[in-house]
Amino acid sequence: MMATRKPVPPHGDHRRYANHGCRCTPCRHANTARRDRHRRLVAYGRWRGETDPTGTTRRAQAIARAGWPIRHVAAETGLSPDAIRVITRGEAGAVRASTYDAFVAAYRNLAEMEGPSATTRSRAAAKGWLDHWAWTDETIDDPDALPNLGESCADVVDVVLVRRALAGRAAFGDLNRAEQAELWQAWLRRQQQEWAAERLPRKEFADRYGITVAQVDTLRRAADAVNDPGSPATPQPLNRARAAA
């Protein structure tokens, strides 16, 4: 069988500059932007062939928020739907440099365009995922950067902050209402236990974050409200909300 040649990337893609010798202005700009991102990641101490997934997850969530379903993202990035789901949910421990580059290109092509799926867009919004307006080129890869949320951040989930709280590097009170609910779900996923299995995970969670088991029950209802839009309204924050930057 004759092998098919991969198509030449479009102008404005760093691969066309690096692999095909194009020196047009868009390709030169794309190559410069990639080099600058690489320097930032080196400065953060996170470039080792595999890199911190923060920027990739934020880009994936912004693409979903724009209304692009997984099948479109898979076609754009060349990644499997399962890999995209793991990245978008913030569950990837690290990503390959090629995966990072694929999402940089997909983000550039899709995040500012309205996608075809209102369902994907509404589900992403319900989960508190941020659109592309929340980040700049300087902040999107930085796990310590706070998003630009405008006037309110009560229902926005910063998955990086949730991950830091799960690791004990951020206080429970630093999380907003939606992040507290997501932290509870992340805790359950890590423990690999179903809610009905036993009360022990609730007690461990309450002890670790200095809240009561009753408050954990409230978190469960808040998390269920996110997953089931027809359920009652999400309760008020259990602790002080994180101040907007």
C-alpha angles and dihedrals in degrees: 000000000000114000116239118232117237113245118256109259116251124262110279093043116114090219090065088055095045102037105026103035097240112159100180117136097258092049093047090050091049091051092048091050091051091049090050091050090050091052091050092051091049088050090051088051093239106111111102103131084279115059142193109285096221098103093039092053092047091051092047091051092048090052090052090047088056089058103258113143122218095260090061092046090049091053091048097047103029090232128130119259090242092055091048091051092052092049095045093050090053093244099123114109092202138344132222118252089245091055091049091051092047092055093045088058094043091049091052091050101040115019096078094043125081109247126219098250120082088178093058090046094050094045091050090050091048090054090052095244114164128240124226093271090073094068142051127202087260097051107034095081096039112095090200094054119104118222123245099250101168116220101340136035100169096118101030120108118214100197091193091058090047090051090051091050090049088055092048095250097113130047122244090238090059089067124085125226097276093043091052089055091047090049089057091051091047090050091053092048091052092049089048092221132130119236093248095050098089144318095251097092090054092052093047091049092048093049094047096050098035098245135116129263087244089059089051087055088054089051089053091055090048091051091048089051090057092050094043112043090190094062124097120288119287112264124247120275116288093215139013113307119240110263114249114250 
